[in-house]
Amino acid sequence: MTPSRRALVAGGLVAVAGVAAGIGAGLWRARAARDAAAARALFALALPDAGGTTQPLSQWEGRPLLVNFWAPWCAPCVEEMPDLQRFRDEQHSRGLEVIGLGIDTAPRIREFRDQHKITLPLLVAGFEGSAIGDQLGNTGGVLPYTVLIGADGRVLERKTGRIRPEELRRWFD
């Protein structure tokens, strides 16, 4: 290959790389904008807790918030709930709040809370809670689904399936 042909090929590769980088940056910005809109929509909600008291999610705006979408009939959800409770107990003094958005009825969520002695806020999102999760990236509707929203309102982390204590610590540290 001649030197001028090599230069032409190299220039073409640089151009392709530049276009790919531009597309990637555009997709990242679009996702960040969707995440920001979803977080704003989440904080605009007011949902009943397991005891029936309406809780505005805006009360947790401005601090790190771990949102766990779960259901009492979901085995991995039930398995991870004690870990979420312990993590909240450990990190609450550092400003973190952990909330569970239950995809079920108030009586079932209350029964679960009482049976397992859960003190972290369990809110009743009902089956409409799946739409909230979808906005935050859970397009498959899989439970459990966990999202970490930073104090600045940005979605920082998300996990489909059971989350492990070491993942929680890595996210928050």
Secondary structure, 3 states (H helix, E strand, C coil): CCHHHHHHHHHHHHHHHHHHHHHHHHHHHHHHHHHHHHHHHHHCCEEEECCCCEEEHHHHCCCCEEEEEECCCCHHHHHHHHHHHHHHHHHHHHCCEEEEEECCCHHHHHHHHHHHCCCCCEEECHHHHHHHHHHCCCCCCCCCEEEEECCCCCEEEEEECCCCHHHHHHHHC
